[in-house]
């Protein structure tokens, strides 16, 4: 990583907050370029750059990577009918041909986020001596927020690349060393945990408005990220603290679940309220978008609908489910045949709300309906899908964490602990999300999942049903592979979509699960080394 020297003397502040369509958090709009020596005079300056930390997460380049890194190589995705010719790099990844010259091997957008956070952490303390209204408590809250945003950015990088440059100093001096070697991912994870423990002490519960409560790091968001990181750390079989990490994950989940203001919505309104209206009662952290300030182009382009084209990304037919005719793909998590007499999710409302069979099963893919608000508006009452609720016209927020994710993180952690009681509790957790979408059906019974591997697979299926296309699935499968010390299970899942795509993005080795370091990064930074798998081969392709 070669830190962009643009940040040495000038910070290009993004003046409008952008995480809310209309916010009272930042009323002052500073000039687009602020000389550092003439800035950082008062709390308004601090808040402006803190706002830019969030804004940097919402740029197209970052959100595309949240989707591509977190979903594209999984069994959830294949190319859709509207797949643009310009998606060459995505198509190569879908075909199992990932190389260091792939555009999505570039990580610059996340280091931009990190440098904004580092800049806040470097300069905010000096404002205490310049603004009497900016107190030590205010500083601690700002530090907690900046550390949390930085931890989120690094967590994406570690899950995607494993070992990456770890920089906690702002790039503000000409004399700084800009070529930085990689740090072991497990070391970074431990550092992120320490930062988030600090943030736990000072993060606040509410900011005063719904958009800020859901669009900024609250204490619930801090605990959600901490739980996710502990779960990731526990999947490392070389760790000597696995049991402690699992228990810490569960503890962090319980802290979130104890907030009675967070509530799962009824299944009949969950889709419209969570993904269309946004900032729902089950939302914990979501990036804010709207047509007036910033459109969510990645979601619009990959999942949306324009003209005669469905989204550029689709679900393979083998994983799809026709809700009306009750026809399941061979490997669908919906209509799943547990035994000859027991079927999971036979009437699961998520299959109707998240998928659309209008593309036709014969096409080898299902349209992703989860973020299709524009499609609903255009087709309702004109021969298309006719549902009883309405959708906003502006673009969907990008959800980082919501309550069902936390419930299912807890369930996954429980499956990795010894004892029948933990497995029973894991099934109880699954039922919380499952039953709200399967009204009128029997709850899942523990005796039907008598072994630890069966309960673990149940949790993974439920996470797929509940969280599909939300940037979670690939990371879920990588956790399984890390625990197994083998890519066999991961590849089995990916091969489920083989008949619905032109290639398979299987991983030959554990090292191949991670992204290559971009060729351009290696050329710019002499201290960087390529990820191990790509030192031996130039591609993940097995053909």
N, C-alpha and C positions, 0 to 999 in steps of 0.2 A: 504494500500500500504506500503510495506516495501522496502525502497530504497536500491538498490543493493550496498553493501559496496565496490564493485569493484571500485567504483568511488571516494572513500574517498582519497586514496593516488595515484591512478593510473588512467589515462584516456586511454582506449584502442582506440586510434585514428584510424579511418579508413582512410588510407593514400591517396588512390586514390579517387578523388572527386566522381566519379560514377554517377553524375547527367548529365554528358555529355560523349559521346563516346570519344571525343577528345577535350580537353578544354585548354584554356590558363589561366583559373582562378587560378589553383593551380599547379605550376610546381614543387615545392619542395615537396618531399615525406618523411615526418618524420617517425621515427621509430614507430613500432606498439604500443609501450608502452612508455609513456613519464612521468617521475616523475614530479609532479606539481612544486616542488620547483626549478627545473632546466628548466622550460619551460616558456612561455609567455615573451619572450625577445623582440620580434618585431612583425610587422604587419603580417608577414608570419605565425607565430604561431597562431595568431587570426584567420586568414583566413582558416587555416587548420582545426581548431575545428569548425568554422562556416560551413565549407564544410561537416563536419561529422554530423551536425544537419540535413542536407538534406539527406545525405547518409543513416542515420538511418530511414528515412521515406520510403526508397526503399527496405528495407529488406523484405523477403517473409512474415514474421510474421505480419508486419504492413500493407502491401498491401492486404493480405488475409482479414484482419479485415476491411479495407476500403470497400471491396466488401461485406463481410458477414454482417457487421453491417449496411451498407447502402442499401443493396438490398435483401439479402437472404430471409427475412421474408415477403417480399412484394409479390404482385400478379405477378410480373415479372418472378419469378423463380420457377423451379422445378428441380428434378434430371434428368440429361441427360443420354444417353445410355452408356457413358464412365465413369459414376460415380463410383469412386473407393471405394473398401470396406473400405479403410482407412478414408473415409469421414463420419465416424459414427456420429461425432458431428454435422456436417452440416445436415445430414439426420434427426437427432433428431429435429433440429430446423425447418426444412421443415415440419416435421410431427406435429409441435406444441408442442413439448416436450423439453422445454428449462429448464435446471437445473443448479445449481451452480457448478456442476462438469464438465460442458461443457468446452472444451478447449478454446472456443471463448469468455468465460467470463473472461479470463485473459487479463490484460491490460498492461503488462510489456513493450511491444515494444514501446508504446506511451510514457510511463514514461522515457524510455531511450532517446527518442527524447527530451523530456522536460528537462532532466538533462544535456544533451549536451548544450541546449540553456541557461539554468541557469548557467552553467560553463562559457560560453562565456560572459554572462552579468556580472558575478562576476569578472573575471580576465581581460577582455579587458581594463577597465579603467586604470589598473596599467601600461599598455604598453605605454601609453602616456609619462610617465616619463623615459621609457627605450629606446624608438625609436623616434628620432626627426622627422622622416618621417611620423609617425602615429599621425595625427592631431585630434583636437576635432571634426572637421567635419567628419573625417573618423570613429571616435568612434561612433558618432551619427548614421551614416549609418549602422554600424555593429549592434548597439543596435536595430535599427528599424527592421533589417532583423531577428535577433534572436527572438525578441518579436513576430514577425509575425509568424514564424515557430512554436513557442511555443503556440501561440493562436490557430493555426490550429490544433495542437495535442489536446489541451484541448477542442476545439469545437467538435472534434470527440468523445471524452470521455463524454462530457456533453450530447450530443444528444443521445448517446448510453446508458449511465448509469444514467443520470440526476445529481445526487450528487456524487462527487468523491473527493479524497484528492487533495487539491490545494497547490502546493509547488512551490515557486518562488526562493528558495535559493538552490544553488548548494550543493550537498552532498560531502563535502571535508574534514570534520573534524571527528575524532573518537568520539568526545564528543556530536555530534549532535543526536537529537532525531529522530529515523527512523520510529517510529510508529506514523502515522499521521491520524487524524480523517477526515471524509468527510466534505466538504463544500457544502452548498446549491448551486445547479446549477445556480440559478438566480443570486447569488452573484458572481460566477465565470464569468458568461456572462458579468456582468457590469465591472468586472476587465479587461476582454479581450477587451471590447470596449475602455476603457481608454488606454490600451497598444497600440491599433491600431490607436487611435487618435495621440498618440506620434509618431508612425511609419509614419503616414501620413505626418508629418512635415519633415521627414528626408529621407524617401524612395526615391530612384532614379528611373528614368523612363527607363533607358537603361544601360546595362552592357557592350555593345560593340559587342557581338556575339549573334546570334539567339538562340542558345541553352541556354545561360545564361539568355537572356531576357525572355525566356519562362520557364526556369528551376529554376529560383530564384525569390524571392519576389520583384517585382517592385511596383511602386505606384499603378498601375492598379490592381495588385494582392492583395495589401493591401485593396484597396477599394472594391474589389470583396468579400473578406472575411468579411469585415465590413458590407456590404450589407446583406450577408447571415446571419450573427449573428443578425443584427437588425430585419430581417424577422422572425427569430426563436424567438427572444425576444417578438416581437409583437404578436406571437401566444399564449402567456401566458395570459389568460384572467384575471389573478390576477394582472397583471401589471397596474400601474396607468399612464404609459406613452405610451400606445399603439399607439395613433395617431402620437405622436412625433417619435416613433420608425419606423412606416411605412413611414413617410416623410423622416426620416434619411436614411432608406433603399433606397428609390427612389433617394435621393440626391447622395448617394454613387454610385448607378447604373448609374446615369447621368454623373458622373465624368468619369466613365469608357467608357460610350458610346460616350463621347465627343472626344475621341482619334481617329482621322481619320486614324491612322495606323492600327487599328483593323477593320477588314472587314469580313462580312459573305461571304463564298465562294459560288459559284454556286452549286446548288444541285447535278449536274452531276459529280462533282469532289470532293464534300465535303467529302465523305467517304474515298476515297483514300488519300486525302491530310491531313485530320484531324487525322484519325486513323491508317493509314499505314505509310505515310511519316513522319508525326508528326511536331510539332512546326509551325503550319500553321498561316495564318494571323488572324484567329479568336481565336487562343489559347492565354490564359492569364497566366496560370500556369499549368505545367504538369511535373510529375516526369520522369526523363530521363533514358531510358534503351537501351541496345543493346547487341548483342550476344558476343561481344569481352570483355566487362567489366562487365555487369550484365544483366542477362536474367530476364524478367518479368515472373517468374514461375507461380504466381497466375493466371495471365491472360491466359498464355499458357495452364495451366492445366484445368481451369474452363471454358474458352471460346474457346480454340484452338482446334486443330485436330492432332491426332497422330495415325499412323497405320490405323487400321480399326475403331477406336473410334472417335466419335464426342466429343464435349466438355462435361465436367462433369456436367455442368449446362445447362438447356434448358428453353425455354419459353413455358408455357402450351398452348396447342392447342386452348383453349377457348379464349386466347388473341392473337393468331397468325393471319396471313393474307397471303394468297397465292396470290402474286402479279400478277402472270401470269393468273390464272383462276379467279381472283377477288373474292375469297371465304374468308369471314371473320369469325373468331371464334365468338361465341355468345357475348363475352365481349371485343372484340378487339378494341383498340383505332384507328386502321386503318379500312377503310371501315365502319366508324361509322354512323349509321342511326340516324340522328338528328330528322328527321321527315320522313314520307313516301316518300317525294319528295326531301329531302335534305340529302346528304351523305358527310361526311367529309372524306378526305384522301382516296378517291376511287382509285386514281392513284399515291399515295404517294411513291416517290422513296425510302424513308427510309425503307419501308416494304421490298423492294427488297434488299437493301444494308445492313440492320441490321439483317434480318432473312433469313432462308433457309428452303424451304419446302421439300428438298430432304429426310429428315428423314421420311416424310410421316405423313399426318395428323392423320392417324390411330394409330400412336405410342403414341398419346397424348401429343406431344411436338414438338417444332420447334428448330432446331439448331441455336445457336447464331452466326451469321455471322459477327457481328460488328468488332470483333477483330480476324477474321479468315484469316489473311494474308497468313499463311502457306498453309491452305486449298486451297485458290485461286491459289497459285503458282502450287500446285500439280494437281489440277483438270482442270485448264483452258486448253481447247483444247483436253481433254481426255474424253469427254462425260459429264463432270460436268458443273457447271455454267461457262459460257463464257462471260466475261465482257471486256470492251474496255480499261481498265486501269490496271496498274501493281502494285505489292505490294512489299514492302521491305522484305527481308528474316529475318532481325533481329526482335526483339520482340517489341510490341507496348508500347509506353509511357503510363503512367497512368495520365489521365487528371483530374485535380482538378477543374479548372474553364476555361470555354471558353465563347465566346461572347454571344452565344444563351442562355446560362444559365442566364447571367446577364439580357438580354432582358426579359426573362420569370420570373425572380425574380421581376423585376419592374412591370410586368403585374400582378403578384400575389398580390403584395403590393397595387396596384391600386384597385383591387377588394375588398379590405378590407376598403377602404375609401368611405365615402358617396358621392352620386351624380352621375348622368348619364354621365357627362363628363369624370369622372374617369373610368367608365366602358367602355365607347367608346374608350378611350385611351388604356385600357387593351387589347381590341380586336385588335386595331391597332398594338400593340406590338406583339401579337400572329401571326398576318399576316406576320410579318417580317420573322419569322422562317418557318411558314407554307407555304408561297408562293414560297420560294426558293426550296422546295421539292415537290411542286404540280404545276409545270409549266404547263401553258395552262388551268388551272382550275380557276373558279371564286374565288375571295378572300372571306374570311369569312365576313358575313354582320352582323352588330351589331343588326339589328332589328330581327334577328333570335335567338338572345340570350337576351330576353327582361328583364330578372331579374338578380339580383346580384348572386343568387346561380347558375344560368345557365352559367354566364360568369366565375365564379370561377371554375366550373367543366370543362369548355372549357380550361382554363389555365392549369388545372391539366392533362387533356388529352394530351395537346400539350407538356407539360413537359415530360410526359411518352413517347410520340412518339419520341421526340428529344433526350432525355437523358437516355433512357432505358439502363440498365446494367452499367451505369457510377457511381454507388454508390450513387444515389440520391433518388430513389423511396421510400424507407422505411421512410426516413426522411421527404419527402413530405407528406406522409400519416400521420405521427405522428404530423406534424404541423396542419393538418386538425383536427385531434382528439383533440389536445390541444385547438384549437379555439372553437370546439364544446363542450368541456368538456365531451366528450362521445367517446367511441370506436366504436359506431355503424357504422359510415361511413367507418372507417378504416377496420372493419371486413367485411363489404359488399364488398369492393374492394378485399380483400384477398380471400373471398369465391368465387370470380369469377373464380379462378383457380381450384376449388375443383375437377372437373372431370379430371383434368390433373395431379393430384398428389395423393399420398397415404394418405395424411393428410392435415390439414390446420393449419397454424401458427397464428390463430386469438389470440387477446388479450382479456382476460376476464375483465380487468379493465384498467384504465389509467396507474396505476403503473406497470401493466404487459407489457406495451409497451417497458419498459426499460430492459436492461440486468441485470441478477443477478450478485452480486459480487462473484467472484470465491471462491470456498471453500478453496483453497490454500492461497488466500490472507487473508481471515478471520482468518485462523490458524496462519499466520505469523504476523498479526497485530491486537493486542488486542483492539485497538481503533476503528477498523472498525465495522460497523453494516451492516447487510444485507439490500438490498433494500426492501421496505415495503411489496410488494406483496409476495416475497419469504420468508418472516418471517411467513406467514400464510400457504404457500404451498411450496412443494419442486419442483414444475414443473408448466410450463405454460399450460400443456396439460389439455384439458377439458374432456378427455376420462377416 
